Amino acid sequence: MITFTGVTKRYPDGTVAVHDLDLEIAAGRITVLVGPSGCGKTTTLRMVNRMIDPTSGTITVDGRDIREVDPPRLRRGIGYVIQQAGLFPHRTIIDNIATVPYLLHQDKKQARTRALELMERVGLDTALAKRYPAQLSGGQQQRVGVARALAADPPVMLMDEPFSAVDPIVRGQLQDEFLRLQSELEKTIVFVTHDIDEAVKLGHRIAVFQVGGVLAQYATPDELLANPANDFVRDFLGGDRGIRRLRFVQELDAEAAAERRAAVPEPAEPPPGGEAAAAGER
Ligand SMILES: Nc1ncnc2c1ncn2[C@@H]1O[C@H](COP(=O)(O)OP(=O)(O)OP(=O)(O)O)[C@@H](O)[C@H]1O
């Protein structure tokens, strides 16, 4: 679990990016930070791995105050994925993915084998391993970014608008694959987006921020859509909130129905002689 207690970030020029934030981020779930541009989402995210230090307040990861952990060590347990993937342009895909294992002086051959496994896991053809980032599509690059963040198998992943640089169709595919992957991996994920649809689709819980770094509401997607805490949240959710909620509830229903179907045991083989014989025995 990650906790923020009374966290404020004021930049040297006086800008308050995050204001007195209290937030509990559940382990093994996806927590989405959403809000308009400049509301402090990225600042909040980057305080978790100490790329930015808070002005006041306390952040803990698994009960430990992060100020007590030296930043390189802390970051080994925290994967970081950014918009447009941030890949090293002069390194091949496989070497990009194995960046952290190389830094940790892991066996090169092992690191590469694992990188190939990760490529498959995130839906990349391993034939792309020797290419360079510029030779991949935007969606493929994002997948490499996710694979690279997973390479050290960190329990926590910070994801800053990771799918926003691709077209809506690819974006939808990446989101679906990411959800599938997360259902296997159960990482603690903090995911930043400014897109409420993405937040509703991915988030177990959603933190809505407003400009000034104020947390306006922290709730499950269903609670958020059903009961916006104030006018700002209502406006941010938009006029089609009702449609979104309906779609969300329908998706939940479909998932529950699929789970029920999976839970029902397969019908037993009919006895020799077929159904008529089975009926006759009753
Ligand atoms: N280094 C900095 N110095 C001064 N102000 C900064 C700095 N970095 C960010 N800010 C300001 O802090 C506020 C929050 O910025 P932040 O990047 O956290 O917001 P955001 O919600 O992630 O925005 P976006 O969606 O546009 O990326 C903004 O007003 C921004 O201009």
The ligand as an SDF file (V2000), in Angstrom:
LIG
                    3D

 31 33  0  0  0  0  0  0  0  0999 V2000
    9.3380   22.4380  -11.8360 N   0  0  0  0  0  0  0  0  0  0  0  0
    8.2440   23.1870  -11.6840 C   0  0  0  0  0  0  0  0  0  0  0  0
    8.3390   24.4580  -11.2710 N   0  0  0  0  0  0  0  0  0  0  0  0
    7.2400   25.2330  -11.1030 C   0  0  0  0  0  0  0  0  0  0  0  0
    5.9850   24.8140  -11.3110 N   0  0  0  0  0  0  0  0  0  0  0  0
    5.8410   23.5530  -11.7430 C   0  0  0  0  0  0  0  0  0  0  0  0
    6.9410   22.6780  -11.9610 C   0  0  0  0  0  0  0  0  0  0  0  0
    6.4600   21.4700  -12.3840 N   0  0  0  0  0  0  0  0  0  0  0  0
    5.1210   21.5990  -12.4290 C   0  0  0  0  0  0  0  0  0  0  0  0
    4.7490   22.8430  -12.0380 N   0  0  0  0  0  0  0  0  0  0  0  0
    3.3850   23.3700  -11.9200 C   0  0  0  0  0  0  0  0  0  0  0  0
    2.6940   22.6010  -10.9660 O   0  0  0  0  0  0  0  0  0  0  0  0
    1.3390   22.4070  -11.3520 C   0  0  0  0  0  0  0  0  0  0  0  0
    1.0590   20.9150  -11.4350 C   0  0  0  0  0  0  0  0  0  0  0  0
    1.8400   20.3490  -12.4850 O   0  0  0  0  0  0  0  0  0  0  0  0
    1.7450   18.7970  -12.8630 P   0  0  0  0  0  0  0  0  0  0  0  0
    2.6860   18.5440  -13.9770 O   0  0  0  0  0  0  0  0  0  0  0  0
    1.9120   17.9950  -11.6230 O   0  0  0  0  0  0  0  0  0  0  0  0
    0.2300   18.6880  -13.3620 O   0  0  0  0  0  0  0  0  0  0  0  0
   -0.5130   17.5980  -14.2200 P   0  0  0  0  0  0  0  0  0  0  0  0
   -1.8610   17.4440  -13.6140 O   0  0  0  0  0  0  0  0  0  0  0  0
    0.3110   16.3630  -14.3160 O   0  0  0  0  0  0  0  0  0  0  0  0
   -0.6300   18.2980  -15.6360 O   0  0  0  0  0  0  0  0  0  0  0  0
   -0.6690   17.6870  -17.1400 P   0  0  0  0  0  0  0  0  0  0  0  0
   -1.9220   16.8670  -17.2410 O   0  0  0  0  0  0  0  0  0  0  0  0
   -0.7200   18.9310  -17.9910 O   0  0  0  0  0  0  0  0  0  0  0  0
    0.5820   16.8980  -17.3220 O   0  0  0  0  0  0  0  0  0  0  0  0
    1.1600   23.1350  -12.6720 C   0  0  0  0  0  0  0  0  0  0  0  0
    0.6620   24.4080  -12.4170 O   0  0  0  0  0  0  0  0  0  0  0  0
    2.5840   23.2360  -13.1970 C   0  0  0  0  0  0  0  0  0  0  0  0
    2.7450   24.3560  -14.0300 O   0  0  0  0  0  0  0  0  0  0  0  0
  1  2  1  0
  2  3  1  0
  2  7  2  0
  3  4  2  0
  4  5  1  0
  5  6  2  0
  6  7  1  0
  6 10  1  0
  7  8  1  0
  8  9  2  0
  9 10  1  0
 10 11  1  0
 11 12  1  0
 11 30  1  0
 12 13  1  0
 13 14  1  0
 13 28  1  0
 14 15  1  0
 15 16  1  0
 16 17  2  0
 16 18  1  0
 16 19  1  0
 19 20  1  0
 20 21  2  0
 20 22  1  0
 20 23  1  0
 23 24  1  0
 24 25  2  0
 24 26  1  0
 24 27  1  0
 28 29  1  0
 28 30  1  0
 30 31  1  0
M  END
$$$$
